[in-house]
């Protein structure tokens, strides 16, 4: 066998045999628990968006979301209608799957997760025709502070 062909074959096969690391998080490897109100339609649409991105989801109807969010470290100004929790991180509100994947692959030091506060029109799960409201995805820090993780100026930037 030609040495170049053998080497090329090895380089193709080798990555599949290596163990996953923190830098190569598979969104399907862990299940995201999504805590929501049983009557919220936009939560169901957001869950569909997350599942299409490859995440396994366990939807949980919860009667006291405020307490759950506060216990998870999500201050009122960062809260929205649903809370996703995966690998110990929180994803509050209509955070696009693209940014959840990015965060899980490279977590921010001392962060508890990401949030899209309130319910901006045009975010995944909040689609209303061609309407779109620019918004920020915030990284929530353990000390209660935040910083902008991503600024979304147009609909297609979410995907």
C-alpha positions as CSV (number, residue, x, y, z in Angstrom):
1,X,0.0,0.0,0.0
2,X,1.2,3.5,-0.8
3,X,2.5,5.2,2.3
4,X,0.6,8.4,1.4
5,X,-2.7,6.6,1.1
6,X,-2.1,4.8,4.4
7,X,-1.3,8.1,6.2
8,X,-4.3,9.8,4.7
9,X,-6.6,6.9,5.8
10,X,-5.1,7.1,9.3
11,X,-5.7,10.8,9.5
12,X,-9.4,10.3,8.6
13,X,-9.9,7.5,11.1
14,X,-7.9,8.9,14.1
15,X,-10.3,11.7,15.1
16,X,-13.2,9.3,15.5
17,X,-11.2,7.2,17.9
18,X,-10.1,10.0,20.2
19,X,-12.1,10.6,23.4
20,X,-14.3,13.7,23.5
21,X,-12.8,16.6,25.5
22,X,-14.3,19.9,26.8
23,X,-13.4,21.4,23.5
24,X,-15.4,18.9,21.5
25,X,-18.8,18.8,23.4
26,X,-21.4,16.8,21.5
27,X,-24.8,18.5,22.1
28,X,-26.4,15.0,21.9
29,X,-24.2,13.6,24.7
30,X,-26.2,15.2,27.5
31,X,-29.9,15.9,27.8
32,X,-31.1,19.5,28.4
33,X,-33.8,19.8,31.0
34,X,-36.1,22.7,30.0
35,X,-38.3,24.1,32.8
36,X,-41.4,25.8,31.5
37,X,-45.0,26.6,32.1
38,X,-47.4,23.9,30.7
39,X,-49.3,26.6,28.8
40,X,-46.5,28.4,27.0
41,X,-46.5,28.0,23.3
42,X,-43.3,29.9,22.6
43,X,-41.4,27.5,25.0
44,X,-42.6,24.6,22.9
45,X,-41.4,26.3,19.7
46,X,-38.0,27.0,21.3
47,X,-37.6,23.4,22.3
48,X,-38.3,22.4,18.7
49,X,-35.5,24.8,17.6
50,X,-33.1,23.2,20.2
51,X,-34.0,19.7,19.1
52,X,-33.5,20.5,15.4
53,X,-30.0,21.6,16.4
54,X,-29.3,18.1,17.8
55,X,-30.0,18.5,21.5
56,X,-31.9,15.9,23.4
57,X,-34.5,17.7,25.5
58,X,-36.4,16.7,28.6
59,X,-39.3,19.2,28.9
60,X,-40.4,19.8,32.5
61,X,-43.6,21.6,33.4
62,X,-43.0,23.5,36.5
63,X,-45.3,25.4,38.8
64,X,-42.8,27.7,40.5
65,X,-40.4,28.9,37.8
66,X,-39.4,32.1,39.7
67,X,-38.0,30.0,42.6
68,X,-36.2,27.6,40.3
69,X,-34.6,30.5,38.4
70,X,-33.5,32.3,41.6
71,X,-32.1,29.0,43.0
72,X,-30.1,28.6,39.7
73,X,-28.6,32.1,40.1
74,X,-30.7,33.8,37.4
75,X,-31.6,37.3,38.7
76,X,-35.0,38.8,37.8
77,X,-33.5,41.2,35.2
78,X,-32.2,38.2,33.2
79,X,-35.3,36.0,33.4
80,X,-37.6,34.9,30.6
81,X,-40.3,32.3,30.2
82,X,-38.2,29.1,30.3
83,X,-34.9,27.8,31.6
84,X,-32.7,25.1,30.0
85,X,-30.1,23.4,32.1
86,X,-27.4,21.1,30.7
87,X,-24.0,20.1,32.1
88,X,-24.6,22.4,35.1
89,X,-25.1,25.5,32.9
90,X,-28.3,27.6,32.5
91,X,-29.7,28.8,29.3
92,X,-32.5,31.3,30.1
93,X,-35.1,32.3,27.5
94,X,-34.8,32.3,23.7
95,X,-31.1,31.7,23.4
96,X,-30.3,30.4,19.9
97,X,-28.9,26.9,19.7
98,X,-25.8,28.2,17.9
99,X,-24.7,30.1,21.0
100,X,-25.5,27.2,23.4
101,X,-23.3,25.0,21.3
102,X,-20.6,27.6,21.2
103,X,-20.8,28.2,25.0
104,X,-20.7,24.4,25.8
105,X,-17.6,24.0,23.6
106,X,-15.8,26.9,25.2
107,X,-17.4,27.8,28.5
108,X,-16.7,31.3,29.9
109,X,-14.8,31.1,33.2
110,X,-17.0,31.8,36.2
111,X,-20.2,31.8,34.2
112,X,-23.4,30.1,35.0
113,X,-24.7,30.3,31.5
114,X,-26.4,32.5,28.9
115,X,-29.6,34.5,28.8
116,X,-31.8,36.4,26.4
117,X,-33.9,38.4,28.9
118,X,-37.6,39.0,28.2
119,X,-38.9,37.6,24.9
120,X,-37.6,39.6,21.9
121,X,-39.6,39.3,18.8
122,X,-37.9,37.2,16.1
123,X,-35.8,35.0,18.4
124,X,-36.1,31.2,18.1
125,X,-39.6,30.4,19.3
126,X,-40.8,34.0,19.1
127,X,-41.1,34.3,15.3
128,X,-43.8,36.6,14.2
129,X,-43.8,36.8,10.4
130,X,-40.8,38.8,9.2
131,X,-40.7,41.0,12.4
132,X,-37.3,41.0,14.2
133,X,-36.0,43.0,17.2
134,X,-32.2,43.2,17.7
135,X,-31.1,41.8,21.0
136,X,-28.1,40.7,23.1
137,X,-27.2,37.3,24.3
138,X,-25.8,37.8,27.8
139,X,-23.3,35.6,29.7
140,X,-24.4,35.4,33.3
141,X,-21.5,35.4,35.8
142,X,-21.5,33.6,39.2
143,X,-21.1,37.0,41.0
144,X,-24.5,38.1,39.5
145,X,-23.0,40.4,36.8
146,X,-23.4,40.0,33.1
147,X,-21.6,40.9,29.9
148,X,-22.6,40.7,26.3
149,X,-21.8,37.4,24.7
150,X,-23.3,38.2,21.3
151,X,-25.2,41.1,19.7
152,X,-27.8,39.9,17.2
153,X,-28.6,42.7,14.7
154,X,-30.4,40.5,12.1
155,X,-32.5,37.4,12.0
156,X,-30.0,35.2,10.1
157,X,-27.3,35.9,12.7
158,X,-29.1,33.5,15.0
159,X,-28.3,30.4,12.9
